[in-house]
Amino acid sequence: MRWILLIGVGLLVAAGLSTLWAQANPPEPPKFSSDAERHAWILNTFMPFLEQFRAKFHNVPRSDGEHLRWVIVATKRRRALEIGTANGYSALWLGLGLEATKGRLTTVEIEPSIAKEAQANLKRAGMLDKVVTVVEGDALKVVPNLRGKFDFVFIDIGPRALPFFKAVEPKLTDDAIVAVHRPPSPGALSDLLDELKRRPEWWLTTVQTGAPTGIVLALRKSP
Ligand SMILES: C[S@@+](CC[C@H](N)C(=O)[O-])C[C@H]1O[C@@H](n2cnc3c(N)ncnc32)[C@H](O)[C@@H]1O
């Protein structure tokens, strides 16, 4: 019995160490001869590497990332804002869309060490400070001081999104789309959904991308 326990603990420690080792040894990008090559490396090598750590960073599922990229391109978004960067996984998807529309993303992360990790990942993807700028700080304080307006906002902050929605509202263009990640916890986003139900000028739809999570998309009806 003691041996079984020891083997179990040993296996757990080995699994933990191998995850730590993998995280500390990300694939480094080769020299790319075109953006198409770089994009293929991001999609086929770098993103699958990052997806191993999805639970640790609470990243959106790949299906959500694909959906976000699609919305950016289909609706020709150019000035995007993300709240909740984590290690930059969703910022890579948004960045891919914005490279197609020649747009830019500002993404805000409160944890300094995580913001640094996002910067390193976006640099590997060739996007840092060209397509994506990472701002370290509390979005509730940072967003009111950002310059200009945004035509796309992605809020990925957990089950309570209303304070962040209110912080971005004055920063939205008239035709802005706000996408909010709905985590799988019961009652997630009820604060925001209840508020927007009382404001019929906001039109909503929920896209069940990676069940049981999804993305709520909101836009303001033209006056
Ligand atoms: C769900 S994760 C974001 C995942 C990321 N969007 C992705 O899919 O790759 C939420 C992140 O928001 C950050 N965060 C929490 N409160 C914040 C705040 N007030 N301002 C900015 N970032 C915050 C957390 O540190 C965490 O990294």
The ligand as a Gaussian input file, in Angstrom:
#p B3LYP/6-31G(d) Opt

LIG

0 1
 C       -9.513000      34.444000     -17.907000
 S       -7.910000      35.120000     -17.806000
 C       -7.641000      35.776000     -19.420000
 C       -7.350000      34.730000     -20.453000
 C       -6.952000      35.298000     -21.805000
 N       -7.928000      36.240000     -22.305000
 C       -6.795000      34.192000     -22.823000
 O       -7.815000      33.618000     -23.222000
 O       -5.647000      33.900000     -23.190000
 C       -8.210000      36.596000     -16.887000
 C       -6.969000      37.455000     -16.669000
 O       -7.415000      38.725000     -16.198000
 C       -6.467000      39.227000     -15.290000
 N       -7.150000      40.250000     -14.460000
 C       -7.907000      40.057000     -13.354000
 N       -8.374000      41.232000     -12.883000
 C       -7.900000      42.188000     -13.737000
 C       -8.029000      43.602000     -13.793000
 N       -8.748000      44.277000     -12.871000
 N       -7.404000      44.271000     -14.792000
 C       -6.678000      43.598000     -15.729000
 N       -6.516000      42.258000     -15.719000
 C       -7.113000      41.564000     -14.747000
 C       -6.029000      37.990000     -14.526000
 O       -4.764000      38.180000     -13.919000
 C       -6.007000      36.933000     -15.619000
 O       -4.718000      36.771000     -16.172000

